[in-house]
Amino acid sequence: MSGTVTFDGAPPPGTINMGIGQPSANLLPVELVRKASEAFFADAQPFELNYGVLQGDERFLASLADYLTDEYGTAVSADTLFVSGGNSQALDLVSVMFAKPGDTVFVEEPSYFLAFQIFRDHGLKIVGIPMDDEGIRIPELEKALKVHRPAFLYTIPSFQNPGGQCLPIERRKKLVELAKKHNFLIVADEVYQLLYYYEVPPPAFGTMTGSEAVVSLGSFSKILAPAMRLGWIQTSPALRNQLISNGFVNSGGSINHISSHLVRQAIDLGLLGDHVAHLRKVYRSRVEAMDRALRKEFGSLAKWKKPGGGYFFWIEFPDGTDTGPLREQAAKLETGFQGGAVFSSSGGLSNFLRLSFAHYAEDQIAEGIRRMRPLFK
Ligand SMILES: Cc1ncc(COP(=O)(O)O)c(C=O)c1O
């Protein structure tokens, strides 16, 4: 079975589907996880295979706090951290703990489409707030706040999915101010915060948790491996206590306790830091390759901004081309993309598409974009 592709939506052999927002096989660090596992099991104690304490193993949270302190350049305290099963699980948890069925939540327009489904699973009503090249538009948010009382605002502040924007520091501060004034939470999905390829993004919302208005979600999916199913929630001690009181957590203990042991070793041995540095180099070169190929094939047809981090290019067709129906033809040409409409909470954005550069090497990216060209007149 070695080499068998086993993820949902895996393309047929030969197809270059840039709709896939997952790392390529050569960036999934089996050797790293092996070393971390060996280090852990070399002197693992029986209690480490028991249920873990509710907020997460204290040694893991201490290592994570050190790692984030280094990365953020701001002291992160372990008692602001709570172990999660990755950002998908964390979104589910915040929907349960910080909203109730029938509540409204604000999302960015466009936003990560699978989050919509999680919010709808919990009976939450979604209202989209328009963005510009720098992120969520504050005047539009203020306008919406005159009509709605959201439980929370879901934002992807750095290297947004799909748009790639990085919200400037002034707007981040303004969001916190508005959240306090209007009594809603900011749920910041910071899954791409550490994946920058040129400049370091503005400070994570994780550094603003003193406000009592911020819940920052971080994940090891993009910086280590999705299979770890491990992440963290960074928030104020009071909000963290609310998370700890969740029934699922109370019954099951620390979420994904065993993964947290392995990731602690990866952090303490310096393996995670080295891996993230490697990812930044590889992804930067893929960003460059995608930008070059787009300029060559789509220069006069489409508009985009080269992203400074994350996984995605967000491409607009100003002539209004509806990209969704073209996906079937793209598959016949052995290429692929994600249509823009799925990222809209209100049925717009059909003249956009999203490409990920994370799953393919430079030459495949160039070839995949070349194959797409005939679909667009
Ligand atoms: C914005 C965003 N949030 C969450 C996720 C999923 O995160 P996790 O694997 O930590 O559940 C993704 C993955 O593509 C994402 O892009």
The ligand as an SDF file (V2000), in Angstrom:
LIG
                    3D

 16 16  0  0  0  0  0  0  0  0999 V2000
   -8.9360   28.9540    7.6210 C   0  0  0  0  0  0  0  0  0  0  0  0
   -8.8570   27.5210    8.0130 C   0  0  0  0  0  0  0  0  0  0  0  0
   -9.3380   27.1340    9.1960 N   0  0  0  0  0  0  0  0  0  0  0  0
   -9.2780   25.8590    9.5770 C   0  0  0  0  0  0  0  0  0  0  0  0
   -8.7630   24.8730    8.7630 C   0  0  0  0  0  0  0  0  0  0  0  0
   -8.7550   23.4580    9.2430 C   0  0  0  0  0  0  0  0  0  0  0  0
   -7.9070   23.4120   10.3390 O   0  0  0  0  0  0  0  0  0  0  0  0
   -7.5680   22.0970   11.1620 P   0  0  0  0  0  0  0  0  0  0  0  0
   -6.8760   21.1390   10.2490 O   0  0  0  0  0  0  0  0  0  0  0  0
   -6.7030   22.6060   12.2490 O   0  0  0  0  0  0  0  0  0  0  0  0
   -8.8590   21.5160   11.6660 O   0  0  0  0  0  0  0  0  0  0  0  0
   -8.2370   25.2390    7.5180 C   0  0  0  0  0  0  0  0  0  0  0  0
   -7.6890   24.2180    6.6150 C   0  0  0  0  0  0  0  0  0  0  0  0
   -7.6580   24.3660    5.4240 O   0  0  0  0  0  0  0  0  0  0  0  0
   -8.2940   26.5960    7.1330 C   0  0  0  0  0  0  0  0  0  0  0  0
   -7.8180   27.0020    5.9590 O   0  0  0  0  0  0  0  0  0  0  0  0
  1  2  1  0
  2  3  1  0
  2 15  2  0
  3  4  2  0
  4  5  1  0
  5  6  1  0
  5 12  2  0
  6  7  1  0
  7  8  1  0
  8  9  2  0
  8 10  1  0
  8 11  1  0
 12 13  1  0
 12 15  1  0
 13 14  2  0
 15 16  1  0
M  END
$$$$
